[in-house]
Amino acid sequence: MARDLGGEKNTASRAEMFIGARTEERLYFLDECAAIADCHIATDDGSRGYKGFVSEMLRERLQTMSQQELDSLCFYNCGPEPMVHAAVAVQKEFCRDDQIHNAIDYMTKCGVGICGACNAPDGRRLCVDGPFLSNSPN
């Protein structure tokens, strides 16, 4: 997505990625991400980058931006449910709901919308309605 939305081709609109993990050993594809976006890394234990949650690091970054910059942002959150919800809570402090899209790691089994294993709490199915769902089900 970062490559498609600017990435390495247009440094004026270079994407920013906020990458979080429990430890440095759980960070993946950092070189590939750095090739197409400015990466901000957080680990819960501080073994790499910011010490703390990625949502805390995101809040610090958003606090430095002007309203015009904030209005132009688009968020694509991907990860486990608690992390995505924490990121959305921070993003809502600064931005509109229509700027926020989520792909929560719900278990997917059948991949065609029959089994219900990947249902989001509002009933949307990640395998057929996603992978990214808007913050509101409209």
Backbone bond lengths (Angstrom), bond angles and torsions (degrees), N, CA, C in turn:
res aa  C-N    CA-C-N  psi(-1)  N-CA   C-N-CA  omega(-1)  CA-C   N-CA-C  phi
1 M - - - 1.450 - - 1.521 110.79 -
2 A 1.328 115.98 -43.37 1.461 118.64 -179.36 1.516 111.08 -61.22
3 R 1.323 116.43 -40.42 1.461 120.16 178.59 1.527 109.63 -64.07
4 D 1.311 118.10 -43.34 1.464 122.26 -178.60 1.523 112.56 -68.59
5 L 1.323 117.52 -27.15 1.462 121.36 -177.41 1.520 113.42 -96.49
6 G 1.291 118.55 15.60 1.464 121.35 178.41 1.510 110.51 141.17
7 G 1.307 115.34 -73.52 1.456 121.95 175.46 1.509 114.12 47.10
8 E 1.312 115.10 -136.55 1.454 121.61 -173.10 1.522 113.63 -68.30
9 K 1.321 118.44 -20.35 1.465 120.95 -176.67 1.518 112.90 -77.68
10 N 1.313 117.73 -29.21 1.460 121.00 -174.68 1.521 109.37 -136.39
11 T 1.313 116.85 92.19 1.457 120.08 -175.57 1.521 113.02 -67.35
12 A 1.336 118.56 -18.65 1.466 120.75 177.84 1.524 110.71 -66.41
13 S 1.313 117.52 -30.19 1.464 120.28 179.39 1.528 111.09 -117.46
14 R 1.307 115.08 31.24 1.467 120.26 -177.60 1.525 110.17 -57.13
15 A 1.312 115.68 133.02 1.454 122.34 179.91 1.528 110.44 -69.19
16 E 1.311 115.06 156.56 1.454 121.79 172.53 1.517 107.43 -118.25
17 M 1.321 116.29 133.83 1.458 122.01 176.54 1.512 109.10 -113.89
18 F 1.311 114.73 133.12 1.457 121.70 174.93 1.519 106.41 -109.26
19 I 1.328 115.44 111.71 1.455 121.75 -171.48 1.524 108.25 -114.89
20 G 1.321 116.35 126.48 1.453 120.43 -179.26 1.508 111.89 -128.13
21 A 1.329 115.59 149.73 1.463 122.22 176.67 1.519 108.16 -156.81
22 R 1.306 115.49 164.59 1.467 119.53 178.06 1.523 111.29 -65.43
23 T 1.359 115.54 -44.46 1.464 121.53 -178.47 1.522 109.19 -140.17
24 E 1.317 116.15 166.48 1.459 121.56 178.06 1.530 111.67 -57.83
25 E 1.324 117.39 -35.26 1.461 121.04 -179.23 1.528 112.74 -64.29
26 R 1.322 118.20 -17.31 1.472 121.99 -179.03 1.529 112.41 -98.84
27 L 1.306 117.14 10.66 1.471 121.33 176.47 1.522 108.82 -92.73
28 Y 1.335 116.31 133.71 1.459 120.73 -176.48 1.522 110.48 -131.05
29 F 1.330 116.68 151.41 1.461 125.18 172.74 1.539 113.72 58.17
30 L 1.307 117.21 33.99 1.470 120.41 -178.74 1.524 112.14 -66.70
31 D 1.323 117.90 -39.42 1.466 120.31 179.93 1.523 110.57 -64.21
32 E 1.331 116.67 -42.13 1.462 120.80 179.40 1.529 110.89 -65.18
33 C 1.315 116.57 -39.52 1.469 120.74 178.58 1.529 110.64 -67.03
34 A 1.312 117.32 -42.94 1.462 121.11 -178.83 1.526 112.15 -65.01
35 A 1.320 117.38 -25.49 1.461 120.61 179.31 1.530 112.25 -70.07
36 I 1.326 117.61 -22.18 1.468 120.19 -175.20 1.518 114.27 -123.69
37 A 1.338 117.79 -3.91 1.463 119.90 -177.51 1.524 110.31 -154.58
38 D 1.325 115.01 159.37 1.457 120.22 170.58 1.525 106.73 -80.42
39 C 1.321 116.73 120.51 1.464 121.09 -173.80 1.520 111.73 -101.90
40 H 1.317 114.33 135.47 1.462 123.31 174.37 1.522 105.45 -117.77
41 I 1.328 116.48 120.33 1.456 121.07 -172.66 1.519 109.96 -113.76
42 A 1.338 114.71 135.41 1.463 121.33 175.98 1.517 108.82 -131.34
43 T 1.323 115.81 139.12 1.454 120.90 170.74 1.520 107.88 -127.00
44 D 1.317 115.17 141.55 1.461 119.90 -178.76 1.523 111.61 -55.71
45 D 1.341 116.21 -39.03 1.458 120.48 -175.72 1.531 113.85 -93.04
46 G 1.334 117.67 -2.55 1.459 120.83 179.45 1.515 114.29 79.12
47 S 1.325 118.45 11.12 1.458 120.10 -179.09 1.523 112.62 -69.02
48 R 1.345 117.48 -17.63 1.471 121.61 174.25 1.513 108.63 -152.19
49 G 1.317 116.68 129.57 1.459 121.33 176.05 1.515 113.63 70.01
50 Y 1.314 114.45 -147.62 1.463 123.55 -178.76 1.523 110.05 -62.27
51 K 1.330 117.42 134.62 1.463 120.63 177.14 1.515 108.29 -91.23
52 G 1.314 115.96 111.62 1.452 121.44 -179.38 1.511 110.33 139.23
53 F 1.313 115.64 -169.32 1.458 120.83 -177.65 1.520 111.49 -78.76
54 V 1.318 115.79 146.66 1.461 121.67 179.93 1.532 110.32 -60.25
55 S 1.321 117.80 -32.11 1.471 120.93 179.22 1.531 111.49 -65.81
56 E 1.314 117.46 -33.52 1.468 120.87 177.02 1.525 110.25 -67.90
57 M 1.319 116.36 -42.62 1.460 121.25 177.97 1.527 109.95 -63.87
58 L 1.330 117.01 -40.21 1.459 121.55 177.69 1.523 111.05 -60.89
59 R 1.329 117.54 -44.93 1.465 120.96 178.58 1.532 110.84 -57.70
60 E 1.322 117.12 -43.87 1.468 120.61 179.46 1.528 110.79 -60.93
61 R 1.311 117.78 -39.73 1.473 121.34 178.88 1.526 110.78 -67.81
62 L 1.321 117.65 -45.50 1.463 120.66 -178.21 1.527 111.85 -64.64
63 Q 1.318 117.55 -31.27 1.461 121.45 178.81 1.523 112.36 -64.95
64 T 1.321 118.13 -20.86 1.469 121.80 -178.66 1.531 112.61 -88.20
65 M 1.334 117.67 -5.86 1.463 121.08 -172.07 1.529 111.94 -96.15
66 S 1.329 114.90 148.97 1.465 120.87 175.74 1.530 109.49 -75.27
67 Q 1.326 116.20 164.46 1.461 119.71 178.14 1.526 111.07 -61.45
68 Q 1.308 117.37 -37.45 1.465 120.95 178.33 1.527 110.45 -62.10
69 E 1.322 117.12 -43.11 1.465 120.50 177.49 1.523 110.78 -64.36
70 L 1.325 116.87 -43.79 1.463 120.87 179.79 1.523 111.56 -61.09
71 D 1.324 116.27 -39.52 1.466 120.31 -178.90 1.523 112.76 -66.35
72 S 1.322 117.30 -20.63 1.466 120.43 -177.60 1.533 113.07 -94.76
73 L 1.316 117.79 -1.12 1.464 120.90 -176.12 1.517 112.44 -78.55
74 C 1.318 114.75 154.00 1.457 122.92 172.49 1.524 106.37 -138.55
75 F 1.319 117.02 126.05 1.459 121.96 -176.63 1.515 110.83 -105.71
76 Y 1.326 116.32 134.94 1.462 123.27 171.95 1.513 106.30 -124.05
77 N 1.306 116.28 100.52 1.458 121.90 -178.51 1.515 109.60 -93.70
78 C 1.322 115.90 136.86 1.455 120.27 179.19 1.518 108.18 -143.90
79 G 1.323 116.24 130.26 1.450 119.88 178.31 1.501 111.76 154.77
80 P 1.333 115.94 -166.90 1.460 120.05 179.94 1.532 111.32 -67.22
81 E 1.322 115.47 152.96 1.457 121.66 -173.68 1.532 114.30 -51.82
82 P 1.342 120.63 -48.62 1.470 119.29 -178.62 1.530 112.91 -60.68
83 M 1.329 116.54 -39.19 1.461 119.82 -179.61 1.530 110.91 -68.29
84 V 1.326 116.91 -44.18 1.465 120.23 -179.95 1.532 110.13 -62.99
85 H 1.327 117.74 -43.63 1.467 120.13 179.27 1.531 111.56 -63.45
86 A 1.325 117.07 -37.53 1.468 120.45 177.90 1.528 110.53 -66.28
87 A 1.333 117.12 -41.73 1.469 120.35 178.05 1.516 110.93 -64.46
88 V 1.323 117.68 -42.87 1.471 121.39 179.36 1.520 110.57 -61.64
89 A 1.314 117.51 -41.62 1.468 120.53 179.53 1.524 110.69 -59.30
90 V 1.321 116.98 -42.07 1.467 121.05 178.14 1.532 110.08 -67.38
91 Q 1.307 117.25 -46.36 1.463 121.27 -178.00 1.527 111.39 -60.85
92 K 1.328 117.48 -37.03 1.467 121.48 179.46 1.524 112.31 -66.72
93 E 1.326 117.33 -22.55 1.465 120.76 176.15 1.527 110.67 -66.15
94 F 1.333 117.14 -26.55 1.454 121.77 -171.34 1.529 113.97 -118.67
95 C 1.317 118.10 -23.39 1.460 121.43 -169.25 1.527 111.78 -134.40
96 R 1.323 114.78 171.80 1.462 122.53 -179.59 1.537 110.97 -83.88
97 D 1.320 116.08 157.43 1.465 121.36 178.12 1.520 112.17 -58.99
98 D 1.339 117.77 -36.77 1.468 119.93 -176.44 1.531 113.11 -70.32
99 Q 1.316 117.77 -4.67 1.457 121.85 177.07 1.533 111.61 -93.67
100 I 1.331 117.59 -4.07 1.463 122.27 -170.12 1.525 110.14 -115.92
101 H 1.335 115.96 126.90 1.467 123.15 178.42 1.523 108.04 -132.09
102 N 1.324 116.21 143.15 1.459 120.17 -171.68 1.515 113.07 -132.42
103 A 1.314 115.45 143.82 1.464 123.14 169.21 1.517 106.33 -129.82
104 I 1.326 115.29 98.18 1.461 120.68 -179.50 1.521 108.26 -87.97
105 D 1.312 115.78 140.89 1.463 121.10 -179.52 1.525 111.09 -75.04
106 Y 1.337 116.45 74.43 1.459 120.21 170.27 1.520 106.95 -87.20
107 M 1.306 117.41 147.21 1.459 121.74 179.23 1.529 109.31 -63.33
108 T 1.323 116.17 130.01 1.460 121.46 176.08 1.524 107.84 -113.00
109 K 1.328 116.38 130.05 1.474 120.00 -179.90 1.517 110.93 -111.81
110 C 1.324 118.02 -65.72 1.465 119.37 -171.58 1.527 112.82 -80.42
111 G 1.339 118.15 -32.06 1.456 121.82 178.73 1.517 114.85 79.53
112 V 1.335 118.71 3.34 1.471 120.97 -179.22 1.524 113.21 -128.00
113 G 1.329 118.64 8.64 1.455 121.71 173.80 1.511 116.09 88.26
114 I 1.310 117.90 13.52 1.465 119.94 -177.23 1.530 112.24 -94.16
115 C 1.319 117.97 -44.20 1.468 120.60 -169.01 1.527 113.89 -76.18
116 G 1.338 118.13 -27.13 1.457 120.90 -179.89 1.512 115.22 83.03
117 A 1.319 118.57 2.40 1.468 121.19 -177.69 1.516 112.59 -64.05
118 C 1.325 117.48 -29.67 1.464 119.91 -176.30 1.530 112.31 -101.16
119 N 1.331 117.69 17.47 1.463 120.76 -179.90 1.522 111.33 -62.08
120 A 1.316 115.32 132.36 1.458 121.51 170.00 1.526 107.05 -77.44
121 P 1.325 118.92 162.72 1.467 120.21 -179.02 1.533 114.07 -55.29
122 D 1.326 117.93 -27.05 1.467 119.86 -179.81 1.526 112.64 -89.68
123 G 1.334 118.09 5.47 1.450 121.89 176.20 1.521 115.17 96.40
124 R 1.325 117.97 -13.34 1.460 118.60 177.06 1.523 108.69 -68.09
125 R 1.324 116.81 148.98 1.457 122.84 -176.60 1.523 109.30 -109.63
126 L 1.314 116.06 124.43 1.462 120.68 -177.72 1.521 111.84 -60.20
127 C 1.315 117.78 -36.60 1.469 119.55 -174.16 1.526 112.20 -70.16
128 V 1.322 119.52 -28.16 1.466 120.76 -179.61 1.524 113.30 -116.70
129 D 1.325 118.59 -25.64 1.463 121.80 -179.82 1.514 111.65 -99.36
130 G 1.302 118.38 -6.00 1.458 123.13 -174.72 1.509 111.62 -115.85
131 P 1.336 119.65 -154.29 1.446 124.11 16.61 1.518 114.92 -79.03
132 F 1.341 117.84 -22.58 1.460 119.08 178.20 1.508 109.23 -98.08
133 L 1.332 116.37 130.36 1.456 122.27 177.86 1.513 108.61 -112.17
134 S 1.331 116.21 138.38 1.457 119.37 176.85 1.522 107.92 -65.20
135 N 1.321 116.37 161.00 1.451 120.53 -177.78 1.524 112.28 -65.17
136 S 1.334 117.33 -23.56 1.456 121.14 175.62 1.526 108.16 -120.27
137 P 1.329 118.82 144.51 1.472 121.19 -172.13 1.514 115.36 -74.09
138 N 1.306 121.17 17.02 1.477 122.70 179.41 1.496 112.10 -82.11
